């Protein structure tokens, strides 16, 4: 019997969280000039990771207030404010997908940022470029990571968990799109 329980737990970990309700909907929104094809490209991986239906939201303009001329980057927190204003009540979470370089004041750049209180997140494609398949995998990884933050998940000390904090593309490539067992359980608890 113990082997059966271990198998069920392992399968749940690999498949990721199941929907918190049959009508669970999370939304993806292009930000600025991000092509809708890229939004559609990551849709299946996000749906599988969170067990939700995916809505494609209308494009969200880059707020002029987010641009920092000295840094030549966009403040991710200002974009989160724009996303919070357009988030619909029927969406459990909203993720913006930008194709510009992002930063927060304490760091040189960020791949993205999430806000659990408002249920929004943003990530950027700007530093993820590479061969097509690698680019897709990186975009999926960072989308799932930032959605994790939008649900309230913290960074992980397991370098293979999607919630590992990536300083480099090597770390993003290593961690992949799966949550560790601890984060699968925590996400399920947060979505109850």
C-alpha positions as CSV (number, residue, x, y, z in Angstrom):
1,X,0.0,0.0,0.0
2,X,2.9,2.4,0.8
3,X,4.2,2.0,-2.8
4,X,0.8,2.9,-4.2
5,X,0.6,6.1,-2.1
6,X,4.1,7.1,-3.1
7,X,3.2,6.5,-6.8
8,X,0.1,8.7,-6.5
9,X,2.1,11.5,-4.8
10,X,4.8,11.3,-7.5
11,X,2.3,11.4,-10.3
12,X,0.6,14.5,-8.7
13,X,4.0,16.2,-8.5
14,X,4.8,15.6,-12.1
15,X,1.4,16.7,-13.4
16,X,1.4,19.7,-11.2
17,X,-1.5,21.2,-9.2
18,X,-5.1,20.3,-10.1
19,X,-7.6,23.1,-10.6
20,X,-8.8,24.8,-7.4
21,X,-12.3,24.7,-9.0
22,X,-13.7,23.4,-12.3
23,X,-14.0,27.0,-13.5
24,X,-10.5,28.1,-12.6
25,X,-9.3,30.7,-15.1
26,X,-6.0,32.5,-15.3
27,X,-5.2,35.1,-18.0
28,X,-2.2,35.9,-20.1
29,X,-1.9,39.4,-21.6
30,X,0.7,40.7,-24.1
31,X,2.3,43.9,-22.8
32,X,3.4,46.6,-25.2
33,X,4.3,45.1,-28.6
34,X,4.6,41.5,-27.5
35,X,3.4,39.3,-30.4
36,X,0.2,37.3,-29.6
37,X,1.9,34.2,-31.1
38,X,4.3,34.1,-28.1
39,X,1.4,34.4,-25.7
40,X,-0.2,31.5,-27.4
41,X,3.1,29.5,-27.5
42,X,3.3,29.4,-23.6
43,X,-0.4,28.8,-23.0
44,X,-0.3,25.0,-22.9
45,X,2.5,24.8,-20.4
46,X,0.9,27.4,-18.1
47,X,-2.5,25.5,-18.3
48,X,-0.8,22.2,-17.4
49,X,1.3,23.7,-14.5
50,X,-1.7,25.3,-12.8
51,X,-4.6,23.1,-14.0
52,X,-6.6,26.1,-15.1
53,X,-8.3,27.3,-18.3
54,X,-6.3,30.1,-19.9
55,X,-7.9,33.3,-21.1
56,X,-6.0,35.5,-23.5
57,X,-6.5,39.1,-22.3
58,X,-6.3,42.2,-24.5
59,X,-2.9,43.8,-24.9
60,X,-1.9,46.1,-22.1
61,X,0.1,49.2,-23.1
62,X,3.5,49.8,-21.5
63,X,3.0,52.7,-19.1
64,X,5.2,55.7,-19.9
65,X,5.9,56.0,-16.1
66,X,7.7,52.7,-16.2
67,X,10.5,53.8,-18.5
68,X,13.8,54.8,-16.9
69,X,15.8,56.8,-19.3
70,X,19.1,56.5,-17.3
71,X,18.8,52.7,-17.1
72,X,17.1,52.1,-20.5
73,X,14.8,49.7,-18.8
74,X,11.2,49.4,-17.6
75,X,10.3,49.3,-13.9
76,X,8.4,46.0,-13.5
77,X,6.4,47.3,-10.5
78,X,4.9,50.1,-12.6
79,X,3.7,47.5,-15.1
80,X,2.2,45.4,-12.3
81,X,0.1,48.5,-11.4
82,X,-1.2,48.6,-15.0
83,X,-2.0,44.9,-14.9
84,X,-3.8,45.2,-11.6
85,X,-6.1,47.9,-13.1
86,X,-7.2,45.6,-16.0
87,X,-7.5,42.3,-14.1
88,X,-11.0,40.9,-14.4
89,X,-12.9,39.5,-11.4
90,X,-13.3,36.1,-13.1
91,X,-9.6,35.6,-13.5
92,X,-7.8,33.9,-10.6
93,X,-4.5,35.5,-11.7
94,X,-3.2,37.7,-14.6
95,X,0.3,37.4,-16.1
96,X,1.6,40.1,-18.5
97,X,4.2,39.1,-21.1
98,X,6.6,41.9,-22.1
99,X,9.4,42.0,-24.6
100,X,11.4,44.8,-22.9
101,X,14.1,44.8,-20.3
102,X,12.8,45.0,-16.8
103,X,14.3,46.1,-13.5
104,X,13.5,46.7,-9.8
105,X,15.6,49.4,-8.1
106,X,17.8,46.9,-6.1
107,X,18.8,44.8,-9.1
108,X,20.5,45.2,-12.5
109,X,17.5,43.5,-14.1
110,X,14.8,41.0,-13.4
111,X,13.2,38.3,-15.6
112,X,9.9,39.2,-13.9
113,X,8.0,40.1,-10.8
114,X,4.8,38.9,-9.1
115,X,2.4,40.5,-6.7
116,X,0.3,37.9,-4.7
117,X,-1.8,40.6,-3.0
118,X,-3.2,41.8,-6.3
119,X,-2.9,38.5,-8.2
120,X,-0.8,39.8,-11.0
121,X,2.7,39.1,-12.4
122,X,4.9,40.3,-15.3
123,X,7.8,38.6,-17.0
124,X,10.0,39.7,-19.9
125,X,11.2,37.8,-23.0
126,X,14.0,40.3,-23.6
127,X,16.8,38.2,-21.9
128,X,15.4,34.8,-22.8
129,X,16.4,34.6,-26.5
130,X,18.0,31.6,-28.0
131,X,17.2,28.8,-30.5
132,X,13.4,28.5,-30.9
133,X,12.9,25.4,-28.6
134,X,15.1,26.8,-25.9
135,X,13.4,30.2,-26.1
136,X,10.0,28.6,-25.7
137,X,11.2,26.5,-22.7
138,X,12.7,29.6,-21.0
139,X,9.5,31.6,-21.6
140,X,7.4,28.8,-20.1
141,X,9.7,28.5,-17.1
142,X,9.7,32.2,-16.3
143,X,5.9,32.5,-16.9
144,X,5.2,29.6,-14.4
145,X,7.8,31.1,-11.9
146,X,6.1,34.5,-11.9
147,X,2.6,33.0,-11.7
148,X,3.9,31.1,-8.7
149,X,4.8,34.4,-7.1
150,X,1.3,35.8,-8.0
151,X,-0.1,32.9,-6.0
152,X,2.2,33.7,-3.0
153,X,5.0,31.2,-3.5
154,X,8.4,32.2,-2.4
155,X,11.8,31.2,-3.9
156,X,13.0,27.7,-3.5
157,X,16.3,26.2,-2.3
158,X,16.0,23.3,-4.8
159,X,17.9,24.4,-8.0
160,X,15.6,22.2,-10.1
161,X,12.3,23.7,-8.8
162,X,10.7,26.3,-11.1
163,X,10.6,28.6,-8.0
164,X,14.4,28.7,-7.8
165,X,15.6,32.4,-8.1
166,X,17.5,32.6,-11.4
167,X,20.3,35.1,-11.7
168,X,21.4,33.7,-15.1
169,X,19.9,31.8,-18.1
170,X,22.0,28.8,-17.1
171,X,19.9,28.7,-13.9
172,X,16.6,29.2,-15.8
173,X,17.6,26.3,-18.2
174,X,18.5,24.0,-15.3
175,X,15.3,24.5,-13.2
176,X,12.7,23.9,-15.9
177,X,9.0,24.2,-15.5
178,X,8.1,21.8,-12.6
179,X,7.4,22.6,-9.0
180,X,9.2,20.6,-6.3
181,X,7.0,18.6,-3.9
182,X,7.0,21.3,-1.3
183,X,5.8,24.0,-3.7
184,X,3.1,21.7,-5.2
185,X,1.7,21.3,-1.7
186,X,2.1,25.0,-0.8
187,X,0.4,26.0,-4.0
188,X,-2.5,23.6,-3.4
189,X,-2.9,25.1,0.2
190,X,-2.8,28.7,-1.1
191,X,-5.5,28.0,-3.7
192,X,-8.0,26.3,-1.3
